[in-house]
Amino acid sequence: MEPMRKDLCPSVSFIEPSRFRGPFWAGRCLEIDSALPIVVIVYDPRFLDHVPSPLHVERPDRLRSIVERLEREGLFHGVEAPPTATIADLRLVHRDSYVEWVRNLGEGFLDPETAVHRGTFDIARLAAGGVLLATRSAVRDGHPTIALVRPPGHHAGPDYGGGFCYLNNVAIAAAEQVAAGRRVAILDYDAHHGNGTRDIFAENPAVLYVSTHEYGIYPGTGPAEDTGTGEGRGFTVNIPFTAGCGDSSYVAALDSVIEPILGQFRPDVVLVSLGIDAHYRDPLTSLTLSSPGYVDLVKRSAALAARLCANR
C-alpha cells in the first residue's frame, strides 16, 4: 500500500481568522435537497439518560433539542435503534485493562469533567453501537447515515478517557471496517482536537485522520507537525485554527488540504465526527463558524463521500 505523500501534511499551518461572522440562520440548517440520497438516522432515547451533572455542558438537552427540531420539521422518521457494542467491539481500539476498569468503576471520574455514574458504561456502549450500526448501514446500502449519539468519544484513547468521552465511538466503527479490508477516512470537525482518535490510529496507514480544531485549548494536542508515527506517518493531518477562524478558513482548509488529500487517499468509507462547538455562538471556544458554514461543511463532506466511495 503506497503511503501518502509526506509533503502534503507538514505544509498545513495555522489558518488565520476570517472576519466573516454570519447570522444565525437556523432554518437553513434543515434545507432539503431533493437530489440528495436517502439519509438514515440512528438514535435511541436512552442516550438522554446520561446525565454527568445537572449543569454539565455535555447534557441531554443538547441532543434532545436536535431530535425535537427534526420532529417539528417532519424529518425524524425511519429511525433505526442501535445495538449495544460488544466487549469484543470495544477491544478493537481499547485495551482490555481500560475496558474492565471503566466497566467496574461504577461511580467516579475519568478526569475532573468526566463523571462516571451507574449506567454510564452501558450507555457509552450503546453510543458505540449506534456509530457501528450507522457505518454498517452506509457501507451496505450506500446511504448517508447520521448517528445521533451521546456520550461523545473522540477524546478516548487506547487506555484512557476524558473530555466527556469514555469509549471512542468513531474509532470502533473505523477499526471494524479496517478489519474487513477497507480504507477509512475520519474527518473530525470538533473545535477540540480528537487526541484519542489520533492516538488509536497514529501508526495505521489504513486510516486517514483529519482534524480541524482550535489550537491551544483542551486537550492541548494537534500541532500541524504531528503527521502520525511509524507506518502511519503522513496519515494524520492536523489543521490547527487560531481563535476567530470562521467560514472562509474552513473553505480554505477544504479546498487546499482536505479534498486533495482524500482524493489521494481514496477511502472506501468516510466517517465524520461532527462537533458543533466550532459555531460562533458556542461559549467555550473561540471559533466563528456560522450555521450556513456548517451546512456547507456537511454538504461538501457528503459530496466527497459520494464521489470517492458511493456515499459510504
C-alpha positions, -999 to 999 in steps of 0.1 A, spaced: 0 0 0 15 33 -11 19 59 17 6 94 15 29 120 1 47 134 31 49 169 17 12 174 18 9 172 56 37 193 70 26 222 48 -6 226 68 -1 255 92 -22 278 114 -51 292 95 -57 328 104 -90 342 115 -117 351 90 -136 384 96 -168 367 85 -194 363 112 -226 352 95 -261 354 110 -276 325 129 -297 311 100 -310 281 118 -337 275 92 -311 269 66 -296 241 86 -326 219 77 -328 226 40 -337 195 20 -321 189 -14 -342 166 -35 -311 154 -53 -296 140 -22 -299 103 -14 -319 89 14 -304 97 49 -307 71 76 -309 82 113 -297 61 142 -310 71 176 -321 58 209 -339 78 237 -317 61 263 -289 85 252 -308 111 272 -303 91 304 -266 100 306 -265 130 330 -230 138 342 -245 166 364 -275 189 361 -254 219 349 -228 200 329 -222 214 294 -225 179 279 -261 174 289 -292 157 275 -307 190 262 -281 192 235 -293 160 218 -330 165 228 -331 199 210 -318 182 178 -344 155 179 -373 179 187 -363 201 158 -362 172 134 -396 161 146 -411 195 141 -397 196 106 -411 162 98 -376 148 93 -374 123 122 -387 91 106 -372 58 95 -351 59 127 -331 28 134 -324 17 170 -288 8 177 -274 -24 192 -251 -23 222 -215 -26 212 -200 -59 224 -169 -61 246 -151 -75 216 -161 -44 196 -146 -22 223 -114 -42 222 -108 -33 186 -94 0 198 -93 0 237 -70 -21 258 -86 -49 279 -74 -32 312 -91 1 303 -124 -16 293 -125 -35 325 -116 -5 346 -144 17 332 -169 -12 334 -161 -18 371 -157 18 381 -194 22 390 -191 58 401 -162 82 400 -143 104 375 -121 98 345 -110 134 348 -125 164 367 -151 169 340 -158 133 330 -180 117 357 -190 81 357 -223 70 372 -242 38 373 -252 30 338 -226 52 321 -207 23 307 -238 7 292 -249 40 276 -214 45 262 -215 10 247 -249 19 232 -234 51 216 -206 30 202 -232 6 189 -250 35 172 -220 45 152 -212 9 144 -248 4 130 -247 37 111 -214 27 95 -225 -8 86 -257 6 71 -239 31 50 -214 5 38 -241 -20 30 -267 3 13 -247 33 1 -269 58 20 -255 87 41 -262 79 78 -264 101 108 -257 87 143 -273 109 169 -255 96 200 -240 106 233 -218 105 252 -192 116 226 -159 97 221 -131 113 202 -110 121 234 -110 84 245 -77 67 236 -65 31 238 -62 32 276 -77 65 287 -108 86 286 -116 122 294 -131 154 279 -166 139 284 -156 108 265 -155 72 277 -153 50 245 -142 61 211 -173 56 190 -160 66 156 -127 47 161 -145 15 170 -166 18 138 -135 26 117 -115 -3 132 -142 -27 122 -141 -15 86 -103 -17 86 -106 -53 98 -127 -60 68 -100 -47 45 -114 -12 39 -95 22 40 -113 47 62 -110 85 63 -122 102 95 -130 139 93 -131 154 128 -147 189 128 -150 193 166 -134 225 179 -112 203 202 -85 181 188 -95 144 188 -65 132 207 -80 98 214 -88 91 177 -53 103 167 -36 81 193 -56 50 182 -47 53 145 -13 72 146 5 41 133 -22 28 109 -19 37 72 -53 23 65 -69 52 84 -66 88 73 -74 111 103 -80 147 95 -88 172 124 -98 208 122 -96 224 157 -88 255 177 -52 251 187 -42 257 223 -74 247 240 -82 213 255 -66 188 251 -36 208 240 -26 184 212 -29 185 174 0 206 160 4 207 123 38 190 127 22 158 140 15 136 110 14 102 126 41 77 135 58 47 120 39 32 91 12 57 98 33 88 92 16 110 67 -19 97 75 -26 121 104 -35 156 92 -39 183 118 -53 217 107 -50 240 137 -70 271 137 -63 303 157 -91 319 177 -116 338 155 -113 315 125 -147 311 107 -163 302 74 -136 313 50 -109 294 70 -129 262 67 -134 267 30 -97 272 26 -90 240 46 -114 220 24 -101 235 -9 -64 233 -2 -60 203 22 -89 181 29 -103 175 -6 -69 169 -22 -57 146 5 -89 125 5 -86 123 -33 -51 109 -30 -60 85 -1 -91 71 -20 -110 59 11 -136 31 10 -155 47 39 -157 83 51 -167 89 88 -174 124 102 -171 134 138 -193 165 137 -187 185 168 -209 216 168 -187 236 192 -169 255 164 -201 275 160 -196 312 167 -223 311 195 -205 283 214 -195 298 248 -164 275 253 -145 280 221 -134 310 200 -140 297 165 -167 315 145 -182 290 121 -217 302 111 -248 280 106 -246 283 68 -209 275 72 -218 242 90 -243 234 63 -216 238 36 -191 218 56 -215 189 59 -226 191 23 -191 192 10 -181 162 32 -211 143 20 -202 151 -16 -167 138 -10 -181 105 3 -205 103 -27 -177 110 -52 -150 89 -37 -168 59 -22 -205 59 -33 -220 75 -1 -201 51 22 
